[in-house]
Amino acid sequence: MDKKVQSIKWLYLTVFLLPVLGMAQEKETKIDEVVLVGYTKVSKKDVTNSVSSVKAEAIKDMPSTNAAEAIQGRMAGVQVSLSEGSPGADVDIVIRGGNSITGSNAPLYIVDGVQMDNALSILSPKEIESIEVLKDASSTNIYGARGANGVVLITTKGGRKRLKTSINYNGFLGVRKIQNKIDVLDPYQYVLYQYELYNKAGIETDMTIFKNRYGTYDQLSKYKDVEKRDWQDEVFGREAFNFTHNLSVTGGSENSAFSLSLNNVQEDGIMIGSGFKRNMANFKYDYDISKKLSMTINARYSRQTIFGAGTSSTGSQSTNRLRNAVRYQPFEGVSTVNVDEFDPLFADQTNLVNPVLLANNEIKESGRNDLLLNGTIDYKISKYFTFRSVVGYLQRDEFVNQFSGTVTSLARQNNDQPVVFLSKIQTRRITNTNTLNFRKTFGNHKLDLLAGQETVRTDGESLTMNIKWFPKSTSAQEAFHNIQLASPPPGMVQDAPRTAAISGIPDRLVSFFGRANYIFNNKYVITASMRADGSSVFGKGNQWGYFPAGSVAWKINEENFLKESQAISELKLRAGYGLSGNNRIGSFLYDTFFITSSDYGYAFGNNVTPGATTGNILANKNVTWEKSASKNLGLDFGLFKGKVYGTLDVYKTDTKDLLLLAKIPQTSGYEYQYQNSGSTENKGIEFSIGSAIINNENFTWKIDANISSNRNTIKSLGNSASASANFYYYPSGWQNNLNDFLVQVGKPVGTYWGYVTAGRYEISDFDYNATTQVYTLKSGIASSASAANGAKPVQPGDLKLQDLNGDGAIDNNDMTDLGNAQAKFYGGFNQTFRYKNWDMSLMFNFSVGNKVYNANKLEYSTQYLYKDNNMSADVANRWRWFNDAGEKVNDPTQLAALNANTTGWTPPAGAYFLHSYGIEDGSFLRLNNVTLGYSLGKDFTKQLGLSNFRLYFTMNNVFTITGYSGYDPEANTRRNPLTPGVDYAAYPRSRFILSGVDITF
């Protein structure tokens, strides 16, 4: 095993397991908890399902602008990761691995009883009361549609009845700084490499170009003293400040309670022109109308804007903005145009633009406004019957304003004039849930019955405009607010605005559900549930899905043989089985619709008449629900009166009738069709443990940890795969026409597909003709020319690939499985300490065994088409063709001596491709957060008229132990379940240092 992986394991054992094994037996701290499970709350001791929970107490002292960051590494089986380091970056939450292949694997979010998408992005961590994650189908099936990927139940804080009004302010000021950079060639290394490129072939015109640009070889030593321009530092190196304010007012009377929460975040990004701004307000009011009737009203508004075009982490090589900061010449000069001015000739020759100029010419504002209104009525019909009705309205308005200035490639394609892209999307959702609950205890029997009905109505529309030919002097803000400034050149017309359907909208869902929970003698628990969902996204006859589930639990500690045990205070065995569904596809895919656009038009007179097309997706009337069947076996335990507590779960989830966007024969007139085709399997084990190691009046030390392992396997691909091999290839998208992922039965989703790197060709691999000075590959040695060298004959020092099938040729038949992004195990652990008025917390997360596809590494070590591009620092150790006098060496003996101390290969001149050099071990141990706080004593705060006053200092992303060479081993820049673990043009992750104050009046 790799030494770095071993160090992670030993550090984990030292920091976590050893303190638990040697803990002191102090007083009991665990109390009976209540968790939210399927439309109702139950005692955690009575839960029969697999549920992970995080309470407000666990995250209240951790300052963060993103609620997802606050729960990272805290729950077994729940992977929380940021796709990259940009302000407002997408947060990925995957529960027990991904079940779908081409569909979304995001969980279903329920906030205060109302369905939401990406809910954690519009919540402040300070306003969260609890987060419950339902992981197995026996718990998620009660939510039916979209429950197949898990359910995240979020309850926000409210006021408390019969408590006086209190005001809390929590604010912090912090600064972010880039943590690491990609090493590149320095000025002298750069010109030596360019000298080789321009002079190797002996072409006089190339040699003259080099001499005019950089000088003669004997003049190149001056570049040793040339000041290096660190473009990554200039683009990403600024100190990015963050100002965050949280204000809450809570209170209550005899029969009412209220809370008002306000949140303001203003955050700069480390990249020029990037930043994030958010304002949120939430008002919650509870009122007891009578002893039987009560109501809750909740109103939430969030407005957030992300500034900056970023690094184009989801685009291809042609839109990669990071490459300009890495590959632009690392010094000033060698051009008649100042390095800080735009040089169109240099841009054409190198496909590069000064990264600072580019960052200032690409202006992007993308934002969203979220409005959530919901009301709840609870009516106690009798002692045993309770009726609840929840009505919610959610509206989201999203916008994108993007300006491409004169130096951008888009503007240069349009008469060197600025271009503006504007987009607006509005979605609206109305939900209504009605439940009737019956609860009764009679003797040793406890019965809890629930019946319910739910409707969800979702609508929306979008509008996009692409406006070209603005005056060259137009600023971004002028263009955004005055699109009439754009004037087409003679004979040209603007693109017409487009309205388009939004995937999955309109959507109608009607559901009926029921659950029964029976407890006998406080020892044996049985839970059964059923849900029926009818969805409008499916055609007639396929709209309804039925999802049953059942689970049982045995409280072993309540048996006589353990009831008096001093060591075992809780021991519960759980088992469950359930079926849940997924309907995440577009609307009306069961029927054929025509789209009109001038893109499909035809000329009639002097005008273009819009035409109509059906698109490239063939309708399928038979498509229906994707279904996931989950089996779960779990054990909950508590030792020494709750001082040690934990959970062990083993599970297996089989997903069938996958909603696949399948590629079909083009003889049909279409390219794709949604089909219920294929199946996947996820199976794994989860373990969590916690302990109050020391818990006395002056000092407490608590620890919580979890570790999980999941194995994903494709069991069937149905009609989507080759009939003979049961597989197909899929592109990651960072380079056009590069099928670098394998989707195959028996392998996990996200399998990298490429060649195995075999080092470089040595002189011993060739026959040398001293007369012609030509190296010819020896018979029997396979050539990498067609795969790696643009079909040019290989030479000593060129990249060598393994001939896996031994046929003497290196081609597509030698590509193989290079690993996948699936970790062998992952998890997190956190420790909290309190000594008198001081508090401290440490929060770690880790992953072991996952592979990362470092596409940046491949791009910055491949020459491809352009000269005058800087390269990765590893290229300095490449094979040499020129000696220290600048003379080309051809003689085998002299060439071998020249390269005796080099280990790298000549950067390939062919197209980009995947080989194992770009696949790295992504194992890591990260200290995510360290917080140190001090609270003033109660006597002193009382004199100030306060109930709490706490000062704190926090550092996020403190350190990462990893062997990965890129910016961040957690980077995941492809937004597709089929292509996980790709690090390409990711916005660098930063370290965040902050200090703040928490005051309660």
N, C-alpha and C positions, 0 to 999 in steps of 0.2 A: 504494500500500500504506500502511496506517496507520503513523504515525510510531513508535508503541510497538512494533509488530511489527518495524519496521526496526531499532529500538534493540536488540531481543532478538537479531536476526540479527548485528548488528555486534559486540555484546558476546560472542556465541558465537565469532565469527571471531577476535576479539582475544584472548580468554582461552584458546582451544583451538588453532585451526588455525595461527596465526602461530608459537607456540612450537614446534610440531611441524615446520613448514617450516624453522625456523632452528635446529634442534636441533644439539647437539654430538655428535660421534660418539665415544661412550665405549665401555667394554668391554661385551661381550655379557651380557645378563641373562635372556633367555628360554631356558627349558630345555624339553625334551620333556615334555608333560603327559599325564596319563592321565585319561580321562573315563569316566563310567558311561553306557552306552548299551544299553538292552534286555537286562537280566539279566546283563550282563557288562561288564568294563572293557576298553577298547581305548586304544591310543595315539592322542592327538589328531591326529597326523600321518596316521593311517589311517582317520579318520572320513570317511564318505561322505555323511552326513546334515547337516541344519541343527541345530546344537546350541549353546546359549549356556551358559556356565559361570561360576560365582562360587565361588572357593575361600575357605577360612577366612582366609587371609592378607589378603584384600581387605577383610574386615569386622571383623577381630579388634580393631582399635583404635577402632572406632566404637561407643560405648555406646548401647544402645537396648533398650527393653523388648519390642519387636516385631520379629521376624525379617523381616517383610515390609518394614518401613521401611528395614532395612539394605541391601536389594537394590534399592530404588527407583531407577530411572534407570540401572541398571548393565548391563542386557542389551537388545540390539537386538530390537525386535519384541515386547517384553514390557512391558505397561503395568501398573504397580503404583500403586494410588491408594487413599487412605482415603476412605470415603464421607462422613465428617464428622469433627469434632474431639473427639468424646466419648471418655472412657476406654473402652478395649476395643472401639472402633468396628470395624465390618466392613472388611476389606481386600479390594479387588477386584483380581484378577490376570487379565488378558485377554491371550491370546497370539495375535498376528496377527489381531486383530479378532474379533468374535463371529460364529460360524457359524450358531448357532441363532437362531430368532426368539422363540418363546415358552418354549423350554427354557433350562436353565442353560448359561452359557458358561464356567463355572469349569473349570480344568484338572484332570486326575487327579493326585493326590499319592501318591507312593510313598516311604515313610520306612523305610529299612533293609530294603527288600524287601516291606513290608506296605502295602496300600492304606489311605489315610486321607482324611477330608474336612477342609478348612481346616487343613491340618497346620501351617502357619506360626504359627498362633495358639497352639499349645501347645509351641512350641520356643523356647528362649532362643538368641539369636544366638551366644552364647559356646560353645554345644555343637555348632554346625554345622561339619562338616568340608568339605562341598562341596554345591553346588546345581547340578544340571544341568537345563536346560529343553530338552526335545525339541519342536521346533516344526513340522516337516513330517511328513506322513503316512508317508514312507518310514522314519522313525524311530519315530513313535508307534504305528504299526499293530501292532507286536509286543506292545503292551499292549491291543490290541483295544478292548473296551468302554470307553466314556468317553474314549478317546484322541483323539477328533476335535477337542477343544479344547486339545490340547497335554498334555504330561506333565511334571510337576515331580518330579525324582528327588532326594531329600535323603539324604545320608549323615551320620550323627552321629559325633562323635569317640569314639574308643576309646583304650585304653592301648596301649603299645608293648612288645613283648617285649624282654627283656634291658636294660631301663632301670629305674633306681631309682625309687622312689616319690617323686612330687612333689605339692605342694599349691599350688593357685592360688586366690587370692581377688581378685575384681573387684567393687567396689561403688561406687555413686555416689549423691549427694544432689543433687536438683534442684528447681526451682520452675517452674511454668507460669503464664503470664499472658495474658489475652485480647489479641489483636493488633489487632483493629479492631472497630468497632461500626457499626450502621446509624444514620445521622443522622436525627433526628426534630425536629419543631417544638418550639421552646422555649415556656415558659409564656405569654408574650405572643402569640406567633404562634398558639399553640393556641387561646386564647380569641377572637382575632380570627376564626379560622376557624369556631369554634362560633357566634359572633355571626352570621356570614353564613348558616350552616345554619339557625339558629333564626328568623332575621328575613327571609330572602329572599322567602319566600312571603307574608309579611304576615299570617300566622295568629296571632290574638291569644293563644291558649292557648300556642303555642310561644314567643312573645315573652315571655310571663309566666314560663314555666319557665326560660328563659335568665336573666331578670332576677333571679329568686329564687336561682338556682344561682351565677351569676357576677357579678351586679351590673349597673348601667346602663352604657351605652357610655362615659360620661365617667369612670367608675370603673375602666375596664379598664387604664388606664396603670399602675396599681399592680402589675400582673402583670409589668412590666418588672423590678421589684425582688424578685419572689418567687423564692425559691431553687428551682432545678430539681432534681427527683428523677430521677436517671439510673437508671432501672429495669434497663437492661441491665448497668450496672456493679454494681448491687446483687445481681443474680441471677448474673451471669457474671464478676464482677470480683474474686473472691477469689484470693489467692495459693495455688496448688495445689501442695503439696509431693509429691515422689516419693522413695522410698527403695528402692533396688534392690541386692540382694546376689546374687552368683554365687560358688559355691564348688565346686571340682572337685579330685578326688584321682585321680591316675593312676599306674600302675606296671606292672611286669611281671617275670616270671622267664624262665628259659630256654625254657619251653614254654607260658607263659600270660601274659595281659595283662588288666588291668581298668581301669575308669574309673567314678567316681561323680560325678555332677553334681547340684548343688542350686541352686535359684533361688527367690528370694523378692522379690516386687514389691508395694509398698504405695503407691498413687498416688491423690491427691485429684484431683477434677475441678474445673475453674474454675466450674462451676455448683453452686449450693447443693444439698447432698445427694447429689452424684455422686462416684464414685470407682471404683477398680479394685484388686483384690487377687488375687494369684496365688502359688501354691506349686507347685513342680515338683521331681521327683526322677527321676533316670535312672541305672540301673546297667547296665553292659555288661561282659561277661566272655568272653574268648576263651581256648580251651584246646586244645592239640595233644595229643590222646589218643595218637596214634602218628604215625609219619612220613606215614602215608596218611590218617589220620582226624583231623579237627578239628571243633570246635563253637564256636558263639557263642550266648550267652544275653543277652537284652536285656529289661529291665523298666522301664517308664516310667509315672509317675503325675503327673497334673496336676490341680490344683483351682483354679478361678478364679471370681471373683464380680464382677459389674458392679453398682454401686450407682447409683440415680437413675433417674427416669422419663424423663430426657432432654427433648428438644424435640419428640418425636413426628415425627421426620423422615420416617417412612413413612406417616403418617396423612393424613387430609384436613383441611380447614379447621376442622372441628368439634373436632378433637383437637390442634390446633396450640397448644403451650404457649409458643412463642416470641412469638406475637402479643400475649400479655398484657404481656410486657416492652417491646414496641415501642409498643403502642397505649394502654396505661393512662395516665391523665391525669398530666402531668409535674410535679405539685406537690401539696402537701397542702391540705386545706380544701375549701370549697364543698359540704360535706355534713355532716349531723348525726352521721354515723358517722366516727370517726377513720380516716384513710387506711390505717393499719396494722391495721385490724380489718376483718372481712368485712362488706360492705354488700350484703345480698341484693337490695335495690331497685336499686342501681347495677348489679349483675350482670345483673339481668333487663333493664334498659334498654339496657345497652351490650354484653352478651355478653362481659364482661371480669371477671376476678378479679385482685385485687392479686397481682402475680407472685411476690412473696416468700412471701405466705401460701400460694399455690398450690404453689410448690415444696416447701414444708414439709408440705403435705397430700397430696402424691402420693409415696408411698414405694414404691420398686421394687428388688427384689433378683433379678437373673437370673444364673445361673451354670451351670457345667458341670464335671463330673469326668470325666477321661479316663484310662483304664487301657489300656496297651499291653504285651502280653507276646509276645515272639517268640523263636524259636530257629532256628538254622541249623546244618546238618550238611554238611560238605564231605568227600567221600571220593575220593581219587585211586586210581581203579581200576587205572590203569596210567600209563605215561609220557605217554600221549596222551589218556586218557579221565578226566574228572572228573564226579562226580555231586554235585549240591547239592539239599538239601531245606530249605525254609523254611516254618515253621508260625507263624501269628500269631493272636492273639486281641485284639480291640479292643472295649472297652465304654465307652460314653458315657452319662452320666446328666446330663440337663439339667433345670433347675427355674426357675420364675418365681414369685415372691411379690410381689403388687402390692396396695397399700393405697390406697384413695381416701377421703380424709377428708371432713369435713362440708362444706367449701367447694367441693368439686369438683362438676362438673355431674352426674356419675354418682351421687353421694350425694344431691344435691338432687332427682334423679328417683326416689329411693327413700326418701322420708320424711325427708330430711335426715340419714340415718344412714350411717355408713361401710360401704363395700363392699370385699370382698377377692376377688382372683382368684388361684387357685393352679393351677400346671401342673407336671406331671412327665412327662418323656419318657426312655425308655431304649432305646438301640440297641446291638446286639451283632453283631460280625462275626468270622467264623472264616475264615482263608485258609490255603491250602496250595499251595505251588509246588514242583514237582520239575523239575529240568533235568539234562540229560546233555550234556556239552560235549566236543568232540573238537578238539584243536589239534595241528598237525604242520607242520613246515617241511622241505621236501625240495628241495634245490638252490635255484632261484630261485622256488620256489612256496611259498606260505604259505596254509594252509587252516584255517579256524575254523568248525566246525559246531556248532549248538545245536539240541536238541529239548527240548520241555517240555510240561508239563501243569499246569493251575491250576484250583482250585475256590475259590469265594467264596460264603459263606453269610451272609446278613444277616437279622436279626430285630429286632423291637422293638415297643413298645407305648407308649401315652400315656394320661394321665388329667388331666382339667381339672375344676376346681370354681369356681363363681361364687357367693359367699356374701354375702348382703345382711343388712341390719338389725342391725348391731352396735350396742351402746350408744354414745352420742355421745362418751363420755369414753374409749373404748377406744383404746389406742395401737397402732401398726402391729405391733410385736413381740408384744403381747398377742394381737392378732387372728390373726397367723400361727401361733401356737402353741396357741391356744385357740379353735378355730372354733366350739365349742359355745356360746360366749358370744352368738352371733347368735340372735335370737329374732324370728320373723316376726310382724307385726301380726295381729290376729284376721282370719281368712278368707284369709290369704295362706300360700303354701308356698314353701320354698326350691327353687331349681333343682336337679335331680338331677345328681350327678357324671356326667361323660361320659368314656367311653373311645372312642378314635378311631384309625383306621388312619393310619399315617405314610406319606407319599408314597414309593413305591418299595420298601416293606417289606410282607411278606417278599420277599426277593430271592435267587434262586439263579443262580449263574453257573458254567458249566464250560467250560474252554477247552483247546485244543491249539494249539501253535505251534512254529515252527521257523525257523531262520535259517542262512544260509550266507554266509561271507565269504572271498573269495579274493583274494590279492595276488600279482601276478607281477612279479618283478624289482624289487620295492620301488617300482614306478612306477604300476602299474595295479591298481585295487581295484574289485572287484565285490561287491555285497551284495544278497542276495535273502531275503525273509522271507514267511511266511504265518501267519495266525492264524485259527482258527475258534472263535467264541464261541456258546454256547447260553445263552439268558437266559429265565428264568421269567416275565418281565413281558410276554412276547408269547404269543399263543395257539398252539395246535398247528398245525404246518406253517409257522410263521413265526419259530420260536425261534432258528434258527441264522443267523449272519452270517459271511461269509468275507471276509477282508481281506488281499489280497496287496500286496507292495511290492517295489521294486527301486531300487538306486542304484549309481552308478559314480563313480570319482574317478581323476583323472590327476595325478600328482605331476610337474608340468612341470619343476620345479627339478632332478629326478633325471636328466633328459635330458642328453646330452653337451653340447649347445649352451648349457646353463645351469649345468652342474655346477660349473664353476670361476668362476662369476660372483661378484664381490665385492659387488655391489649387491643381488642377489636371493638370499636364503638359503632362502626357501620360496615356492612358488607351486603351488597345488593347485586344480584345476578339479573341481567336483562337479555332479552332476545326479541327480535322483531323482524317482520317482513312487510314490504309495502310496494305499491306500484304508484309512480307519479308520472306526470306528462309534460310535454314540451310542444308549444305551437309557434315558435319564433321563426316564422317565415313571412314573406310579404303577403299582402291581401290580394284576392282575386286571381291567384295563380292557377286556379282550377278552370279559368275561362280565358278566352282570347280577347284582348283589347287592342285597339289601334292608337298609336301615338302620332300626332301631327307635329312637324317641325320643318323649318326651311333647310335643315341638314339633309332631309330626304326629298327636297323639292325638285322642281324642274323649271326650265326657262319657258316663259310664255310672254312673247313680246319683249318689252324692256324690263320686265319684272321676274322675280322668282316666286313661283306659286308653291306654297308649302305642300309637301307630300305626306303620306301616312305609312306607317310600318307597324308590325306587330312586335318588334324587338327581337331579341335573340333567345328568349326563354319560351319553350314549348309548354302550353297549358297541360295540366294533369288533373283530371277530375277525380282520380282515385287516391290522391295524396291525403294522409290523415295523421293522427297524433303519433309523435315519437314517445316511446314509453321506456321508463327505467324501473327495473325491479331490483330492490335492495334488500339484502339480508345483513343483519347486524347482531353481534353477540358482544355484550358488554359487562363490565364488572366495576362497580363503584365501591370504594373502601375508605374507611376512616380509622385511624389508629390512635391509641392513647387519648381518648376523649376528644378526638378531632384535631389534635395537634399535627398529625400527618394525614393528608387526604389525597385522593387521586382517583383516576378513572383509566380503565383499559378497554379499548374497543377493537374488535376485529370485524371487518365488513367485506362484502362483495356486492358490486352493483353491475347488473347487466342491462345495457341499453340496446333496444332493438327498434326496428322500423325507423332508423335514423333519417332525419329530414336533410337529405343530401342534395346539393346543387350539382347534379350529375352531368358530365360531358357526354353528349349523344352524337351519333353520326350526323354529319352536316348534310347528308343526303335528305334529311328530314326538312331542311330549310331553316333549321334552328341549330344553336350551338349547345344550349343547356336545357335541363328540365329538372324541376324539383321532384324527387322520388323518395318513397320510404324504402331505403335501400341500405342494408348493412347493419352491423351491430358492433358494440365495443364492450369491454369489460374493465372495470376498475376494482381492484381488491387491495386491501392494505390493513395496517395496524396502527393504532394511535395510543399513546400513553401520556398521561399528564399526572403530575404530582406536585404537592405543595406542603409547606410546613411553616409553623410558627416556631422557629428554632429556639428563640429566646423571646419571652413575652412577660416583662415585669413593668413595674411603674416607671422606671427611669430609662429602660432600654428594651427595644424590640428589634428583632431580626426575622424577617419573613422571606420566604423564597417560593416562587412558583415556576414550574418548568413543564415543557411538553416536547414530545418528539413523535414524528409520524413518518410512515413509509407508505407510498402508494405505487402500485404497478398498473399501468394502463396498457391494454392490448386490443388491437383491432381483431375482432372475431370473424367479421364478414364485410365485404364491400358490395355485395349484391351485383347489380347490373353496372356499377360504376367502374369496375375493374376489367382488366384483360381476362378473357374467358380462360386462357391457358395458364396464366401466371397469377391471377388474383391480386393485381397490384396496379398502381399508376404513379406517375411522378407529378410533383407540384412545385411551382416556382416560389421562392421567397420574395422576389420582386425588387431586390436591391440592384440587380443587373438584369437587363432584358433578356428573355429567352434562356434563362439559366434554371433548369429543372433540378434544384439542389435538395429537394425533400422527397423521401420515399413514403408512399402510403401503401402498406402491404399487410395482408392478413398475417397475424402472428407476431407483428411488431407493434411497438407503441406509436401513437400519434406524435408526429414531430421527429421522425428519424432522418438524420442528415445523410445525404447521398452524394458521394464524390469519390475522388481518387485518393490513394494512400501515398503520401510523400515519402520518397526514398532518397532524399538528399540531393546530390548533384552528380553529373557525369564527370568522371575523372579522366585524366590523360590515358590511363590504362584501358579505357573503354574504346579507344580509337586507334585506327591505323593512320600514320602520318606520312604524307608525300612531301619530301623535302624540296622537290623541284617546284611543285605548284603551291606548297605551303598550305595544303588543304587537309583537314582532319575528316576522316570517314569512319562512321560507327562500325565497329567490328561485327561480323556475322554472329547472330545468336543473341545480340544485345538489343532489347526492344527500344524503339525510339518514341520519345514523348512529343515529337514535333507537332503532330496534328492536334493533340490535346492541350499542349501547354505553350507552344511556340509559334502559333499562327502559321503552321505548315512549313516554317523555315527549317532547314536541316539543323539538327542539334550540334552543338560544339562543346568542348570541355567547359565545365562550369555552369552549364545550363541545368535547369530544374529537372530532376529525374523522378518519375512516377513508377510505382510497382506494376509489373505485368502479372496480375493476379491469376489469370487463366493460362499463362505460359504459352500463348500462341505466337509470341514474338512480335506482337503489335500492341501498342497501348491505345485503346479506344474506349468507347462507351461500355464495352463488355468487361472492362477492368474497374468500373465504378462499383462501390460497395457501401455497406452500412458503416457510417463513421460515428455512431453513437446518437444520443438524443438528449433533450433538455430535461428529462425526468430525473429528479434527485433520488438517490438511494434512500436517504432520509433527510428530514428537515424539521425545524422547530424553533423554539426560543426559550429563554429563561430570564427572569427578572428577580432582583433582590431589592428589598426596601429595609432601611434602617432608620430608627428613631432613637436619639439620645437626648433626653430632656426636651429642650426646645429646638433641637436640630433634627433635620430629616435628610435622607439621601436615598436615591434610587438608581439602580443600574439595569438597563434593559438590553438584552442581547437577542439576536436571531442568527440562524445558521442554516447552511445547506451543504450536503456532502454527496458527491457522486454525479452531479449534473454536468452536462457539457454545454459550453457556450460557443456559438457560431460567430467568431470574430471577423465579420466581413470587412471592417476597417483595416485589419491587419493584412488581409489579402489585397485590398485595393492599394494600400500604401507601400506594398512590396512588389507590385506588378507595374511594368512600364506601359504596356498597352500601346496607345496611339500617339501620345504627346511627349515631346521633349520639354525641357525647362520646368519640369514639375519636381518639387521636393519629394523626398521619400522617407520612409521609416528609418530610424537610426540603425536598425539591423542591417540595412543595405550597405553600411560602411564596411561591413565584414564580408562583402561579396567577393566572388572570384575576380581576379585582376588580369587585365590584358595589357596594361601599360606599366612600364617600370618607373622608377623614381625620376628618370630623365624625360619622361613623357613619350618614350619610344614603345611602339607596339612589339610585343614579344610573341613569336610563333614557335620557336624551337622548343620541343617537348621538355628537354632537361631544364632549360632556363625557366620555362613556364611553370613547371612543377615546383622549382625552387621559389619562384615569385609567390606562389600560393600555398606554401608550406604552412603558413600561419593563418590562412583564411578558412572559414568553414561555411560561409553562405554561398548561395548560387546567384547567377546573373538574373536580375529581375526579368520575368518572362515578357516577351514582346507580343504574345497573343492575347486573346480576349480573356476577361476575368472568368475564373472557374473555381469550383470548390475542391480543395484537397486538404488532407488532414492537418497541414500546417496551420490552417485557420480554425481548427476545432480545439478548444482548450478546456481544461478542467475548471469548472466554475465553482468549486467548493469554496466556502467562505465562512468566517465567523466575524460578525459585525457587532460592535458595541454601538447600538443605535442611539442610546440616550443616557446621559448622566445628568442628574438633577440634584443640587444641593440647596436646601432651604433652611431658613431660620424664622421661627415664630416668636413674637413678643409674648411674655408671660401674661396670664389672664389678669392679674392685678394691675399691670401697667396699661394693658389695652382698655380695661374698664375705666381707668382715669382719663383716657383719651376719648371715651364715649364710643369705643369700638368693641366688637365681639371677637375679631380676628385681625391680625396684621402679620403677614408673612412675606419675607423677601426671599427670592430664589435666583439661582444661577444655573443655567442649562447649556449643555453642548450636545447637539445632534450629529449623527454620523461621525462619531469620535475616531474610530479606527476600524479598518477591515483587514483581517488576516486572510490572504488569498494568494494563489499563484497566478491568477488571471492578469494578463498584461494590458487589458483595455481599461476604459474609464471605470466601469462598474460591472461586476459579475452578475448583477440582477437585471441589467438592461434587457429589455424585451420590446423591440421597436416595430415588429410586424404585428398588426392588429388582426391576426387570423389564427384560429386554433390549430391549423395545420402547420404553422411555421413559428413555433415558439423558440425562444432562446437565441434570436438573432440580434446581435449588437451592430447596428449600422447607423452611423451619423446620429448617435444619441447625444442629447444635450448633456454635458458633463454634470455629474452629481457634486454637490458642494457640502462643505462643513458649515454648520449653523451654530453660532454662539450667541446667547441672549441672556438678559437678566430682566427680572420683572418683580411686580408687587401684587399681592392678593390681600384686599382689604374688605372686611365686612362691617357694615354699620348696624 
